[in-house]
Amino acid sequence: MDFMPDLWGEGQLLAFSGVDGVTRATEPLVLTTAVVDGALRLRLPLDLAVGFDGLRVQRWTCVLGDALVGEADGGPYRLAFADHHTVVGEVPSGVRVTVGEVSLSMPPCRLARVGEGDLVGWQDGTAWGLAWRTPGDGDLAPVPVRPDLAALCRERAGFVRAVEASEELTPGQFRLLRKAVSVMKVNLYSAEGPRRRRWSTPDRWPHRHMWLWDSAFHAVGMAYVDLGLAQDEILAMLEAITPEGMLPHMVQADGGHSAITQPPLLAWSTRHVMDLGGDPSWARECLPLLERYLDWDRRHRDRNGNGLPEWQISGEPLCRCGESGLDNSSVYDRGVLLDAPDFAAFLYNDYECLADLAERLGDEALAERCHRAADPVAVAVNASLWLESAGLYAHLDHDGGLLPIKTIAGFMPLFAGIATTDRAARLAGHLSNPATFGAPVQVPSEALDSGTFCKDMWRGPAWVNLSYLVVLGLRRYGFSAEAEALKENLLETVQRWYEREGCLFEYYDALGLTSPRDLDRKRRLGTGRGIAPICDYHWTAAVTAALLLE
């Protein structure tokens, strides 16, 4: 058996990858799969349905982020990206391709004008295509691209097919691994504008841009597949540092960026890459940038001067704390500054990882500065953020009271190695406690008995990225059986929903009942606004790959 991804499901991303050539994030051509087998949805540069009248797919043999191959009534169905601006396909004779309200034909026609660009489509017998054309591309009616589609699909599948795994993986896990690598591949861009190297995005649609802590997780997974790409993902993010030393949480391809930051995890991911054989000269480039951005966090995110950092709070009721990454966590419902156990743990851990890197590379002075910055944070976390009644680290109000809301943020001192041995044991115990975090799918972002637990984003659902950090924390303290059980829970969850829905999702129902695509997202279901949980999400794929390949 080939064990290639072969499951159709609505919402799978389709785009040209920076692995294969030049991409243009500022001139996007992105599609997703639709509910009906073979049908598509153009997402960027505009939203249009792509239909195939008369198509009946009998079996899929390859469903990747840049190539689709199936067997349909009357002949093959194939699709692949010829380049960043061009998708080409083949359908059985008699199948009519429509985009929006237009049936494709020859000569190529303009389907839409968006800004200074044109969306062009054509069908010539069984061959069809879409092209996003911008000024300088030549005449409106190009000669249609008619490649050897079977060969082009094999070429696009090469990066995924090259990924091998140990014989311990089941066939289902091997297919899941290759699906994860396909998601990682489709969410990679080439160098563009001020971005001087390949970089990654959480998803080509709707996020599109480069995000800080996402990039750290992307690189951790990619390091098992391609060290060079992992190094690019980290350094591309670090090179977005502002003159003041702040790393924005979101950076656009054209250089625009947000005004807030995000969890500091890049030194951790840099050390991970080095542990797997990364280039020391690359790491030396990272060191000064890592120190600058960690120092910026320490100087600018401790408003009360007690050695414990606080995330910035916004006035947006549905996203009080985008800087924490836990946008709508109920911890932030009051909209006030809080000393945060996750921020403190990440900051401490990143300083310690940077110190370790500096020592490996012979920079003892940097290592000493990092230890001096990190040590007081660990002391302050244990002195001020442990909530004994809950057996968990908690957020501290600036009036001196600990919030009795149990969230996954309280596990992050376990990941960082800050927790004392007895406190680590109590944290581990929560995973088998059905009243708190012992849910069918782990680790819930909020305890089941919190009073505000629900199926809305960071108010209950389980997220693979932070659950992975809990796995690492359990291992760090010798809870090997608990770590292995959590790892198996994560992989089983991702695989089960991939086999049902065809996608790797942004987050999962902690109760294991509701499809990820039907979960709430910042009260989207109640207000009718916003976006659904995202399909083919990059850090879910990267962590899945890391767990399967470690």
SVG drawing of the C-alpha trace seen along z (x, -y; Angstrom):
<svg xmlns="http://www.w3.org/2000/svg" viewBox="-27 -51 60 53">
<polyline fill="none" stroke="black" stroke-width="0.4" points="0.0,0.0 1.1,-3.6 -0.2,-5.2 -0.7,-8.6 -3.4,-10.9 -6.5,-9.9 -9.4,-11.3 -11.7,-14.0 -13.2,-16.5 -14.5,-20.1 -12.0,-22.9 -8.7,-21.3 -6.2,-24.0 -4.9,-24.1 -2.1,-26.4 1.4,-26.5 4.1,-25.9 7.3,-27.8 9.0,-24.4 8.5,-24.1 9.2,-27.6 8.4,-31.3 5.2,-32.3 3.6,-35.7 1.6,-36.2 0.7,-39.7 -0.9,-38.1 -2.7,-35.0 -4.3,-32.2 -5.8,-29.8 -8.6,-27.3 -10.2,-24.9 -12.1,-21.6 -15.9,-21.8 -18.4,-19.3 -19.0,-17.5 -16.2,-15.3 -14.1,-17.2 -15.9,-20.5 -13.7,-23.5 -14.0,-26.9 -11.8,-29.8 -10.9,-31.7 -8.3,-34.2 -8.2,-36.6 -12.0,-36.4 -14.6,-34.0 -16.2,-31.9 -17.5,-28.3 -15.7,-26.0 -18.1,-23.3 -17.9,-20.2 -21.2,-19.4 -21.4,-15.7 -18.5,-14.6 -18.7,-11.5 -15.5,-10.6 -15.4,-6.9 -12.1,-6.8 -9.3,-9.2 -5.7,-8.1 -4.0,-11.3 -5.5,-14.4 -2.7,-16.8 -2.4,-20.6 -1.2,-21.1 -2.3,-18.0 -5.5,-16.0 -5.8,-12.6 -8.9,-10.5 -10.7,-8.0 -14.1,-9.2 -16.8,-7.9 -15.4,-8.2 -11.7,-9.0 -9.3,-10.5 -9.7,-13.7 -6.4,-15.5 -5.5,-18.9 -2.2,-20.5 -0.6,-23.9 1.7,-24.6 3.1,-27.7 1.9,-30.2 -0.5,-31.8 -1.8,-28.9 -3.8,-25.8 -4.5,-23.2 -6.8,-20.2 -8.1,-17.3 -11.7,-16.0 -13.5,-13.1 -14.9,-13.9 -18.3,-15.6 -17.7,-17.2 -18.3,-21.0 -16.3,-23.3 -18.0,-26.4 -16.6,-29.2 -19.3,-31.2 -21.9,-31.6 -19.5,-31.2 -19.0,-28.0 -15.3,-27.8 -14.5,-27.5 -12.0,-28.7 -10.5,-31.2 -9.7,-32.0 -11.9,-34.6 -11.7,-37.1 -13.8,-35.9 -13.2,-38.8 -11.0,-41.9 -9.6,-42.4 -7.5,-45.5 -5.0,-45.4 -5.2,-41.7 -7.4,-39.5 -8.8,-36.0 -8.7,-34.1 -10.3,-30.7 -10.5,-28.2 -11.6,-24.8 -10.5,-23.0 -12.0,-19.5 -10.9,-17.6 -8.2,-20.2 -9.1,-23.3 -7.3,-25.9 -7.4,-29.1 -4.8,-31.8 -4.4,-34.9 -2.8,-37.4 -1.3,-40.7 0.2,-43.6 3.3,-42.5 2.0,-38.9 1.3,-39.6 -1.9,-39.3 -5.2,-38.4 -5.6,-35.3 -2.5,-33.1 -1.9,-29.8 -3.4,-27.4 -1.0,-25.5 -1.2,-21.8 1.4,-19.9 1.7,-16.2 -0.7,-16.3 0.2,-12.8 3.8,-13.8 3.1,-17.2 1.0,-15.5 3.8,-13.1 6.3,-16.0 4.1,-17.9 3.7,-14.8 7.4,-14.2 8.0,-16.1 5.3,-14.2 6.2,-10.8 9.8,-11.2 8.8,-11.2 9.4,-7.8 8.7,-6.6 9.5,-3.8 7.8,-0.4 6.1,-1.0 3.6,-3.3 0.3,-1.7 -0.8,-2.3 -3.3,-4.8 -0.6,-6.7 1.7,-6.7 -1.1,-8.2 -1.8,-10.7 1.9,-11.6 2.0,-12.3 -1.2,-14.3 0.5,-16.4 3.5,-17.0 1.2,-18.0 -0.4,-20.6 3.0,-21.8 4.1,-22.1 1.1,-24.0 1.5,-26.6 5.1,-27.6 6.0,-30.7 9.1,-31.6 11.1,-34.8 9.2,-37.9 9.8,-41.6 11.4,-42.2 11.1,-38.4 14.5,-37.2 13.9,-33.5 11.2,-30.9 8.5,-31.5 5.4,-29.9 1.8,-30.8 -0.8,-29.2 -3.0,-28.7 -3.0,-30.2 -6.6,-31.2 -7.8,-33.0 -4.7,-34.0 -2.3,-34.3 0.5,-36.1 3.4,-35.0 2.6,-34.6 5.1,-34.5 4.4,-31.5 2.9,-29.6 6.3,-29.8 8.0,-28.2 5.7,-25.2 6.0,-25.0 9.7,-24.7 9.6,-22.1 7.7,-19.8 9.6,-20.7 12.9,-20.0 12.1,-16.3 11.4,-16.6 13.8,-19.4 16.2,-21.2 16.8,-23.9 13.2,-24.8 12.9,-24.8 15.8,-27.1 14.2,-29.5 10.9,-29.5 12.6,-30.6 15.0,-33.2 12.4,-34.7 10.3,-35.4 13.3,-36.7 14.2,-39.1 10.9,-40.8 12.1,-42.3 11.5,-46.0 14.3,-48.5 13.1,-48.7 13.4,-44.9 9.7,-43.9 8.6,-40.9 5.1,-41.5 2.6,-38.7 1.7,-39.0 3.9,-40.1 2.8,-40.6 4.8,-39.7 5.1,-43.4 6.5,-44.3 3.4,-45.5 2.9,-44.2 0.8,-44.2 1.4,-46.3 1.3,-43.4 3.6,-40.4 3.0,-36.7 4.3,-33.9 8.1,-33.7 9.0,-30.2 11.5,-30.8 14.6,-30.0 13.0,-26.7 12.4,-25.9 15.9,-27.0 17.4,-24.7 15.1,-21.9 16.5,-22.4 20.0,-22.3 19.3,-19.1 18.4,-17.5 21.5,-18.7 20.9,-22.3 23.7,-24.5 25.8,-26.3 26.3,-29.3 22.6,-29.7 22.2,-29.5 24.8,-32.2 22.6,-34.5 19.7,-33.8 21.4,-34.5 21.4,-38.3 17.9,-38.5 16.6,-36.0 18.2,-38.0 16.8,-41.3 13.2,-40.1 13.3,-38.4 14.8,-41.5 12.0,-43.5 9.4,-41.3 11.0,-41.5 11.3,-45.3 7.9,-46.1 5.6,-43.5 6.1,-43.8 4.1,-46.9 4.0,-46.3 7.7,-45.4 7.2,-42.2 9.2,-40.0 6.1,-38.4 5.0,-39.4 1.5,-40.3 0.0,-40.0 -1.4,-43.2 -5.2,-43.4 -7.5,-44.9 -10.9,-46.3 -12.3,-43.7 -14.8,-41.6 -14.4,-38.5 -10.6,-38.7 -9.4,-40.4 -5.9,-38.9 -4.8,-38.1 -1.2,-38.7 -1.4,-35.6 -2.5,-33.4 -5.5,-32.4 -7.6,-35.0 -11.0,-34.5 -9.9,-32.6 -12.4,-33.3 -9.4,-34.4 -9.4,-37.7 -13.1,-38.4 -12.6,-41.2 -10.2,-43.0 -7.6,-43.7 -3.8,-43.1 -2.8,-39.8 0.5,-38.3 0.4,-35.3 1.8,-31.8 2.1,-30.9 3.9,-34.1 6.3,-33.7 7.0,-30.0 7.6,-30.8 9.9,-33.7 11.9,-31.7 12.1,-28.7 13.2,-30.7 15.9,-32.4 17.2,-29.0 17.1,-27.6 19.0,-30.7 21.6,-30.2 22.0,-26.6 22.6,-27.6 25.0,-30.3 27.0,-27.8 27.1,-25.3 28.4,-28.1 31.0,-29.4 29.3,-32.7 29.6,-32.4 28.7,-36.1 25.4,-35.7 24.7,-32.5 25.3,-34.3 23.0,-37.2 20.2,-34.8 20.5,-32.9 20.4,-36.2 17.2,-37.2 15.6,-33.8 16.2,-32.9 14.1,-35.6 11.1,-34.7 11.1,-31.0 11.3,-32.2 8.4,-34.6 6.2,-32.0 6.6,-29.6 6.2,-32.3 3.2,-34.1 1.3,-32.0 0.6,-28.7 -3.1,-28.2 -3.0,-25.5 -6.8,-25.0 -6.8,-24.2 -3.4,-22.4 -2.5,-24.5 -0.6,-27.7 -3.0,-30.6 -3.2,-34.2 -2.5,-36.9 -4.6,-40.0 -2.6,-43.2 -4.6,-43.6 -2.9,-40.4 -5.6,-37.8 -5.2,-34.6 -8.0,-33.9 -9.7,-30.6 -10.1,-29.8 -8.2,-26.6 -6.8,-26.8 -4.1,-25.0 -1.9,-28.1 -1.5,-26.7 0.4,-23.7 3.1,-25.7 5.5,-25.9 5.6,-22.1 6.8,-22.5 9.4,-25.1 10.7,-23.1 9.7,-25.7 7.3,-23.5 8.5,-21.9 8.4,-18.1 5.3,-17.9 3.5,-20.5 4.4,-18.7 2.7,-15.6 -0.4,-17.5 -0.5,-19.0 0.0,-15.5 -2.9,-14.3 -5.3,-16.6 -5.1,-14.6 -6.8,-11.7 -9.3,-13.8 -12.7,-13.8 -13.8,-16.9 -11.0,-19.1 -8.8,-18.1 -9.4,-14.4 -11.5,-14.8 -11.9,-12.3 -9.8,-14.6 -6.8,-16.3 -5.8,-18.7 -8.9,-20.9 -8.0,-24.6 -10.2,-25.2 -11.2,-22.8 -14.5,-21.1 -15.6,-22.4 -14.6,-26.0 -18.2,-27.2 -17.4,-28.8 -16.3,-25.7 -17.9,-25.5 -17.0,-24.5 -15.7,-28.0 -12.1,-28.2 -9.9,-28.7 -12.8,-28.3 -12.8,-24.5 -11.6,-22.8 -8.3,-21.0 -5.4,-22.5 -2.7,-20.2 0.1,-22.8 -0.2,-23.4 -1.1,-19.7 2.2,-18.9 4.0,-21.2 2.3,-19.3 3.6,-16.0 7.1,-17.5 6.6,-18.8 5.4,-15.3 8.5,-13.7 10.7,-16.3 9.5,-15.3 9.6,-11.6 5.9,-11.0 6.6,-8.7 3.4,-6.7 1.2,-9.8 3.2,-11.5 2.7,-8.5 -1.0,-8.3 -1.4,-12.0 0.6,-11.5 -1.6,-8.6 -4.7,-10.6 -3.5,-13.5 -2.6,-11.3 -5.8,-9.2 -7.9,-12.4 -6.2,-14.0 -6.3,-10.7 -10.0,-10.0 -11.2,-13.4 -8.9,-13.3 -10.5,-10.0 -14.0,-11.3 -13.5,-14.9 -10.4,-14.8 -8.7,-17.7 -6.4,-18.6 -8.2,-21.2 -7.4,-24.2 -8.8,-22.7 -10.9,-19.7 -13.9,-19.1 -12.5,-18.1 -15.6,-15.9 -14.8,-14.1 -18.4,-14.4 -18.7,-17.4 -16.9,-17.6 -14.2,-20.2 -15.8,-22.0 -19.0,-22.5 -17.3,-24.0 -17.9,-27.6 -15.3,-30.3 -15.6,-33.6 -19.3,-33.2 -19.6,-32.8 -22.6,-30.5 -24.5,-32.9 -23.7,-36.1 -23.6,-34.8 -20.3,-36.6 -16.7,-35.6 -15.1,-32.4 -15.4,-28.8 -12.6,-26.7 -9.9,-26.5 -9.1,-23.4 -5.6,-22.1 -4.1,-24.2 -0.3,-24.3 0.7,-23.8 -1.7,-20.9 0.1,-19.3 3.6,-20.2 3.0,-18.8 1.4,-15.7 4.5,-15.2 6.8,-15.8 5.0,-13.2 5.0,-10.6 8.6,-11.1 10.3,-11.7"/>
</svg>
